[in-house]
Amino acid sequence: MTMRISTASVIMAALCLGTPALVQAQGAPKAQAQAPSEQAPSDQSPVIRSIQVVNIKDLKPEVRSKVENVAAQTSEGDLRSLRQSIDASPEAAAALKAKGLNSSQVVAINVDDDGVLTMFAKTA
């Protein structure tokens, strides 16, 4: 299983589905991260089956570095769109709130092949 970290376009596509199957998942991702340029193009929007929230400080150093690199390359406009999409999704907002976080702390997301939406949050 590979993990691809993406920005606003993937989260907007995922959250716009309005899938009622969104549920909160616990735990951290176990796959390695890849930069958006390494993604294979997809003709379909992913189906979100669960949501997990991961604080990047809890990631292994090599994965944390990849997430931070992706976040550093993300434009403010993309981050703003990403966060607006999260706020517009009750399931995503609730998953963050359950962890004591909010959308302004999300710096990247990933949707894996199994339909798990992972929101990577950065705290001070």
PyMOL commands that set and color helices and strands:
alter all, ss='L'
color gray80, all
select helices_A, chain A and resi 8-16+36-38+56-58+61-73+76-88+90-98+103-105
alter helices_A, ss='H'
color red, helices_A
select strands_A, chain A and resi 5-6+50-55+106-111+116-121
alter strands_A, ss='S'
color yellow, strands_A
deselect
rebuild
show_as cartoon
